[in-house]
Amino acid sequence: MLQVSELHKTYDLEGKPVRAVRGVSFTIEKSQVYTLLGPSGCGKTTILRCVAGLEQPDKGEIHLGGKLLYSGATGESVPTYRRDVGMVFQSYAIWPHMTVFQNVAFPLYYRVKHIPKKEVERFVKEALSMVHLDGLEDRSATLLSGGQQQRVALARSLVYKPSILLLDEPLSNLDARLRDEMRNEIKELVNKLHLTILFVTHDQVEALSLSDRIAVMQDGVIVQEGSPKDIYIYPQKEFVGTFVGKANRLRGILTSKHSDGQLWTVKTSIGQVRGLGSEDLLRQGDEVVVLVRPNAITLHVSKPETQANVVEGEVKSLNFAGAMTECIVAKGDVLLEIQTSGLIDLEQGQKVYLEFPPDLCRIIPTSP
């Protein structure tokens, strides 16, 4: 559906070149939600704007449905209004002087020539029904809540049935409750309409819950691409492991590789830790980091029978959060963050035992 190949974009910032996008390539299949995830300034929104035609890349190619939208080699660039894309901006871009109907109908008049008035009404009502805004056609845009404005922006991008929908941090201006509601509604629309979406966000929860594929970006490049589960459980770089969810980091030296697959032993400041690592990336004697999620660590109040990957520590702080308790456990000078059941009675200063499941400990090379 969408192919981006070797895309480059450089900006001139106060006379200095800033390479916002550096040779990015990816493919989005039909009916797939593909997310560019990364911190501010990593280049994700620039890529989205290049696909939409709002920015002119320096090099590379962009194809949509087999049609060439941009080629750096030939200089060809299809104008924005002729690209079969819909876009929802972070700021919604709702026109305050128009009604809900007029906002949603606007692209029909400028993208679809000679469309009958009855057809416009039908398409607008269908789009508003998709986002649960039935009956608000005549409402002034200035009288809408933030969540309703976001729904109007979504309906406006869907009304002419584009080949791909581009979402640029569409939920970032909503409060937590509305963000959850809109996330569920977008997921419902994706499943119902089989939408193809390029989604840009810095929110890991949005990326993990909405995406079929995630590309994690850093400094203008994609550092890892994969399914949400692969990105979260099997990060290939330290940046990915710490940006996508919380993670404890244990630095050490790779001492040995076990005969059973990808299991390795790392000598760390809290003792020997076993974990999984890629043979292509690791060598014995390497400096490495062991990443383990706070919810992957099992907390015991008495010493377990298991010997491997068990350390004794002291509870330093507790934060009861209902279904779970967040606590900091000290092992010497190392502080470990744990998420355990809120039903377990714990006290500050209590001695506990932490068990690290080897299959949930990810060993990766130390970042340069």
Beta strands, then each sheet from edge to edge (+ up, - down):
strand 1: 2-13
strand 2: 16-28
strand 3: 33-37
strand 4: 59-64
strand 5: 67-71
strand 6: 85-88
strand 7: 164-168
strand 8: 197-201
strand 9: 213-218
strand 10: 221-226
strand 11: 248-257
strand 12: 263-268
strand 13: 271-277
strand 14: 287-292
strand 15: 298-300
strand 16: 310-320
strand 17: 324-331
strand 18: 334-341
strand 19: 351-355
strand 20: 362-365
sheet 1: 2+ 1- 4+ 5-
sheet 2: 6+ 7+ 8+ 3+ 9+ 10-
sheet 3: 11+ 12- 13+ 20+ 14- 11+
sheet 4: 15+ 19- 16+ 17- 18+
end
